[in-house]
Amino acid sequence: MKKKVLLLVTIALAILVAAAFFGYRGYTKSFSPEAVAEFDQNGLDVRVKYCRPAKKGRLIFGRETDNALVPYDKVWRTGANEATLITFANDVSVAETPVPAGTYSLWSVPGPAKWQLVINRETGQWGTEYNDGMDFARIEVPIRVNPQVTEDFKIFFHEKPYGTDLILNWDQTEAVAPIRAK
């Protein structure tokens, strides 16, 4: 009898913890909703799944001493909530760095003049659970100033003659990574 009660209490606690966990995730996603950016043309198939945080009057990119939300020279999850996922259906090059087909987490290291995109083999992380030991590549990419302020972080593609450019856009900053089919 005691074993049955203990088993029922254990099951009830597990259900309660799971409900709290998924409730919290749903709550945080209401502030930074999920989005998907896709490009599928001329043998190049790329998909990015990410969450879109909002500016809300904050300083987004800058020095840590300026209380920037995303400090320069620190690894950022490139969005909010779970780590951003990038899937390449075929082998590609990202800014001339060969990347095999597969799904990776996409991190970045913003800087005042350029960024590093970090393609990491580990997936499924929540928050800032970044493991640099799983990095596949760190790829330097240029940034440009966008005269318009982008309130919600956005990832999109811009078609090019031999592929596409992956654009990471937030506030007045755009990081640009050329992606080409191999």
Secondary structure, 3 states (H helix, E strand, C coil): CHHHHHHHHHHHHHHHHHHHHHHHHHHHHCCCCEEEEEEEECCEEEEEEEECCECCCCCCEECHHHCCCEECCCCECCCCCECEEEEECCCEEECCEEECCEEEEEEEECCCCEEEEEEECCCCCECCCCCHHHEEEEEEEEEEEEEEEEEEEEEEEEEECCEEEEEEEEEEEEEEEEEEEC
